[in-house]
């Protein structure tokens, strides 16, 4: 009986913590993740833009960075070549 009360109390505390997180810092975290992803895409475009036909750096530097970029190369290509809608530019809520 006492164990059930402790488990319920722990679940209530976790739920309240998640609600408080959602009310306070969730939007900030989301915006920071978007900014980080945008910077990652821009860096990869500058370094490996020749894969899309946009040469920026000499191939020597590109070859030195290949081991760090290879794991994310496929997702980067998909994100750069995906179709974007005009409404993607507006990420604000209405209301």
C-alpha positions in Angstrom: 0.0 0.0 0.0 2.8 2.4 0.9 4.7 1.4 -2.2 1.7 2.3 -4.4 1.5 5.7 -2.8 5.2 6.4 -3.4 4.9 5.3 -7.0 1.9 7.6 -7.5 3.6 10.5 -5.8 6.6 10.0 -8.0 4.4 10.0 -11.2 2.7 13.1 -10.0 6.0 14.9 -9.4 7.3 13.8 -12.9 4.1 15.0 -14.5 4.2 18.4 -12.7 7.9 18.8 -13.7 7.0 18.1 -17.4 4.2 20.6 -17.3 6.4 23.2 -15.8 9.1 22.5 -18.4 6.5 22.8 -21.2 5.2 26.1 -19.8 8.5 27.7 -19.3 11.5 26.7 -21.5 10.1 24.3 -24.2 9.8 27.0 -26.8 13.4 28.2 -26.1 14.8 24.8 -26.4 12.9 24.2 -29.7 14.2 27.5 -31.2 17.7 26.8 -30.1 17.5 23.3 -31.8 16.3 24.9 -35.0 19.1 27.5 -35.0 21.7 24.7 -34.4 20.3 22.6 -37.2 20.3 25.6 -39.5 24.0 26.3 -38.7 24.9 22.7 -39.2 23.2 22.7 -42.6 24.9 26.0 -43.5 28.3 24.6 -42.5 27.8 21.5 -44.5 26.7 23.5 -47.5 29.8 25.6 -47.3 32.1 22.6 -46.9 30.4 20.1 -49.3 28.4 22.5 -51.5 30.1 21.0 -54.6 27.9 17.9 -54.1 25.0 20.2 -55.0 26.9 22.2 -57.6 27.9 25.1 -55.4 31.8 25.1 -54.9 33.0 27.1 -51.9 36.2 25.5 -50.5 39.1 23.9 -52.2 38.9 20.1 -52.2 41.8 19.7 -49.8 39.9 21.0 -46.9 36.8 19.1 -47.9 38.8 15.8 -47.9 40.1 16.5 -44.4 36.6 17.0 -43.0 35.0 14.0 -44.7 35.3 11.6 -41.7 33.3 14.1 -39.5 30.6 14.7 -42.0 29.9 11.3 -43.6 27.5 10.1 -40.9 25.2 13.1 -41.5 25.6 13.5 -45.3 22.5 11.6 -46.4 20.2 13.6 -44.0 21.9 16.8 -45.1 21.2 16.1 -48.7 17.6 15.4 -48.0 17.1 18.5 -46.0 18.8 20.7 -48.6 16.9 19.3 -51.5 13.5 18.9 -50.0 10.7 21.2 -51.3 9.9 24.1 -49.1 6.6 25.9 -48.8 6.3 29.6 -48.4 4.7 29.0 -45.0 7.9 27.3 -43.8 9.4 30.8 -43.4 6.7 31.7 -40.8 7.1 29.6 -37.7 5.1 31.8 -35.4 1.8 30.8 -33.9 -1.3 32.8 -34.7 -3.2 34.0 -31.8 
